[in-house]
Amino acid sequence: MVGTQTLVLEKIRNMERGTIFFIEDFIDLGSLGSVRIALMELKKQGLILRPARGIYCYPRIRNEYSGFIMPSPENIAEALAAKERVRIVPYGDNAAYKLGLSSLQISNLKYLTDGASRTINLTTGQKIFFNHTSEVKIFDFCNETMQMISAAIRALTAECLDAEKRRIIHKHLRTVPESEFLKDITIPPAWVGEIILDIWNN
């Protein structure tokens, strides 16, 4: 009879490298306990990575000399959101950094979610914070750039939007299709929408 570890490894090897997975993805192959033991053993053997408790990855190979590539915190956050079927959006400083509005790289990622609040402790020492929000409109954006611009402006406040930051926002807005802009401009708070509209028109 084929053991749980063999079945788990076979399923993993059919995944694309870089795939993030969870213990629950293997419950059809054995008990939760046997799957957990199998994954721990495969990690010990260096075949998979464990970025955080209960979170695993079939890693991409950097090259033959320097080993595997750990998945990014952003990819881990997105995988968790997909697993739990919740929505997430980058919060504040995260959005500002991703847009180039801040040079301060954030080591701990923060997201707003319509799911439960929780903190993920990564083995790298970083943390991912999911903070529940009842402001469900922020998940209605059809354009991710518009969503991030709105979050960044709310974090930076109007007083901190100098000419250079407005120029950067304008550059990002040029990538947004007009039909999506017209839909999304109604979603942010009024003061944020006014700033975005003013930058769009100038």
C-alpha positions as CSV (number, residue, x, y, z in Angstrom):
1,M,0.0,0.0,0.0
2,V,1.3,3.4,-1.0
3,G,2.2,5.6,2.0
4,T,0.8,9.1,2.7
5,Q,4.2,10.7,2.2
6,T,4.6,9.2,-1.3
7,L,1.1,10.3,-2.3
8,V,1.7,13.9,-1.0
9,L,5.1,14.1,-2.8
10,E,3.5,12.9,-6.0
11,K,0.8,15.6,-5.8
12,I,3.3,18.3,-5.0
13,R,5.5,17.3,-8.0
14,N,2.5,17.8,-10.2
15,M,2.3,21.4,-9.0
16,E,4.0,24.4,-10.7
17,R,7.1,25.5,-8.8
18,G,6.3,28.5,-6.7
19,T,2.9,27.1,-5.7
20,I,1.9,27.8,-2.1
21,F,-0.3,25.1,-0.4
22,F,-1.7,24.1,2.9
23,I,-2.2,20.9,4.9
24,E,-5.9,20.9,4.0
25,D,-5.0,20.6,0.3
26,F,-4.0,16.9,1.0
27,I,-6.9,15.7,3.2
28,D,-8.0,13.3,0.4
29,L,-4.7,11.5,0.8
30,G,-4.7,10.6,4.5
31,S,-5.5,11.9,7.9
32,L,-4.6,15.4,9.0
33,G,-2.0,14.0,11.3
34,S,-0.3,11.8,8.6
35,V,-0.3,14.6,6.1
36,R,1.3,17.0,8.6
37,I,4.0,14.4,9.4
38,A,4.6,13.9,5.6
39,L,5.0,17.6,5.0
40,M,7.4,18.0,7.9
41,E,9.5,15.1,6.5
42,L,9.5,16.6,3.0
43,K,10.6,19.9,4.5
44,K,13.4,18.2,6.4
45,Q,14.5,16.6,3.1
46,G,14.7,20.0,1.5
47,L,12.0,19.3,-1.1
48,I,9.6,21.9,0.1
49,L,9.7,25.2,2.2
50,R,7.5,26.2,5.1
51,P,7.2,30.1,5.1
52,A,5.0,30.0,8.1
53,R,3.2,27.6,10.4
54,G,0.7,25.6,8.3
55,I,1.9,27.2,5.1
56,Y,4.1,25.4,2.6
57,C,5.6,26.0,-0.8
58,Y,7.0,24.0,-3.7
59,P,9.7,26.5,-4.3
60,R,11.2,27.9,-7.5
61,I,14.8,27.1,-8.0
62,R,17.1,30.2,-8.0
63,N,20.0,28.3,-9.7
64,E,22.0,25.2,-9.1
65,Y,24.3,27.0,-6.7
66,S,22.1,29.1,-4.4
67,G,19.0,27.0,-3.8
68,F,15.4,27.9,-3.6
69,I,13.4,31.1,-3.7
70,M,11.2,31.8,-0.8
71,P,7.7,33.1,-1.9
72,S,7.1,36.8,-1.3
73,P,4.9,37.9,1.6
74,E,2.5,39.3,-1.0
75,N,2.2,35.9,-2.6
76,I,1.6,34.3,0.7
77,A,-1.1,36.9,1.6
78,E,-2.8,36.3,-1.7
79,A,-2.7,32.5,-1.3
80,L,-4.2,32.8,2.2
81,A,-7.0,35.0,0.9
82,A,-7.8,32.6,-1.9
83,K,-7.8,29.7,0.6
84,E,-10.1,31.4,3.0
85,R,-12.2,33.0,0.2
86,V,-11.8,36.5,1.6
87,R,-10.9,39.7,-0.1
88,I,-7.8,41.8,0.8
89,V,-6.4,45.2,-0.2
90,P,-3.0,46.7,0.6
91,Y,-3.3,49.1,3.5
92,G,-1.8,52.6,3.7
93,D,2.0,52.5,3.6
94,N,2.1,49.2,1.7
95,A,0.1,50.8,-1.2
96,A,2.2,54.0,-1.1
97,Y,5.4,52.0,-1.3
98,K,4.2,49.8,-4.2
99,L,3.2,52.9,-6.1
100,G,6.6,54.6,-5.6
101,L,5.1,57.3,-3.4
102,S,7.3,56.3,-0.4
103,S,10.9,55.2,-0.3
104,L,10.4,53.5,3.0
105,Q,10.2,49.7,2.4
106,I,7.7,48.1,4.8
107,S,9.0,44.9,6.3
108,N,5.6,44.0,7.8
109,L,2.7,43.9,5.4
110,K,-0.7,45.2,6.3
111,Y,-4.0,44.4,4.5
112,L,-7.6,45.3,5.1
113,T,-9.9,42.3,4.7
114,D,-13.5,41.3,4.8
115,G,-12.4,38.2,6.7
116,A,-11.2,37.8,10.3
117,S,-8.4,39.8,11.7
118,R,-5.2,37.7,12.2
119,T,-1.4,37.9,12.1
120,I,0.9,35.6,10.2
121,N,4.4,35.2,11.5
122,L,6.8,34.3,8.7
123,T,10.0,32.3,9.2
124,T,11.9,35.3,7.8
125,G,10.9,37.4,10.9
126,Q,8.3,39.4,8.9
127,K,4.7,39.6,9.8
128,I,1.5,39.9,7.7
129,F,-1.4,41.7,9.4
130,F,-4.9,41.2,8.2
131,N,-7.2,43.8,9.7
132,H,-10.9,43.3,9.4
133,T,-12.9,46.2,8.0
134,S,-16.6,46.8,7.6
135,E,-16.0,49.3,4.9
136,V,-16.9,46.9,2.1
137,K,-16.9,49.5,-0.6
138,I,-13.1,49.3,-0.7
139,F,-13.4,45.8,-2.2
140,D,-15.6,47.0,-5.1
141,F,-12.8,48.5,-7.2
142,C,-12.5,47.0,-10.6
143,N,-9.0,48.4,-11.2
144,E,-6.2,47.4,-8.8
145,T,-4.2,50.6,-9.5
146,M,-7.2,52.8,-8.5
147,Q,-7.6,50.7,-5.4
148,M,-4.0,51.3,-4.4
149,I,-4.0,55.0,-5.2
150,S,-7.1,55.5,-3.0
151,A,-5.4,53.6,-0.1
152,A,-2.1,55.5,-0.5
153,I,-3.8,58.9,-0.5
154,R,-5.8,58.1,2.6
155,A,-2.6,57.1,4.3
156,L,-0.5,60.0,3.1
157,T,-3.2,62.6,3.6
158,A,-3.8,65.6,1.3
159,E,-1.1,67.7,3.0
160,C,1.7,65.3,2.1
161,L,0.8,65.1,-1.6
162,D,3.5,67.4,-3.1
163,A,4.1,68.0,-6.8
164,E,6.3,64.9,-7.2
165,K,3.8,62.5,-5.6
166,R,1.0,64.0,-7.7
167,R,3.2,63.4,-10.8
168,I,3.7,59.8,-9.9
169,I,0.0,59.3,-9.2
170,H,-0.8,60.9,-12.6
171,K,1.6,58.4,-14.3
172,H,-0.2,55.5,-12.7
173,L,-3.6,56.9,-13.6
174,R,-2.6,57.0,-17.3
175,T,-2.6,53.2,-17.2
176,V,-6.3,53.0,-16.0
177,P,-8.9,52.6,-18.7
178,E,-11.4,55.4,-18.7
179,S,-14.4,53.1,-18.2
180,E,-12.8,51.6,-15.1
181,F,-11.8,55.0,-13.8
182,L,-15.3,56.4,-14.1
183,K,-16.6,53.4,-12.1
184,D,-14.0,53.4,-9.4
185,I,-13.9,57.2,-8.8
186,T,-17.2,56.9,-7.0
187,I,-15.8,54.4,-4.4
188,P,-13.3,56.3,-2.3
189,P,-14.3,58.9,0.4
190,A,-15.3,62.2,-1.2
191,W,-12.1,64.0,-0.4
192,V,-9.9,61.2,-1.8
193,G,-12.1,61.1,-5.0
194,E,-11.7,64.9,-5.5
195,I,-7.9,64.6,-5.3
196,I,-7.8,61.7,-7.8
197,L,-10.1,63.5,-10.2
198,D,-8.1,66.7,-10.0
199,I,-4.9,64.7,-10.8
200,W,-6.6,62.8,-13.6
201,N,-7.7,66.1,-15.2
202,N,-4.4,67.9,-15.0
